Amino acid sequence: MGLIDIFGGFMMMHLEQIIAISSPIVTLVVCLINNWAIIKKSENKQDRLIDIIEIKIDNLSKQVEKHNTVIERTYELEKQVAILKSNKNKED
């Protein structure tokens, strides 16, 4: 048994240990990178969804304001009609 055989066997044993240790580490790193990418993609979707919701809320607020203005004007008109009717009834 020569020096090369001993050294070769020694290196082979270390190579097997390196592979046994590095394989789970590489798997963990790949999983972490994948999870990070999924989280970023999800955050981007959430940001876009929040933007859409904000736009819809703004549009609804404008519609509610228009509606409230119409209601206020209608209320004022109804008061004026009631006054006119009351004055007409007094004249009759």
Order of alpha helices (4+ residues) and beta strands (2+ residues): alpha
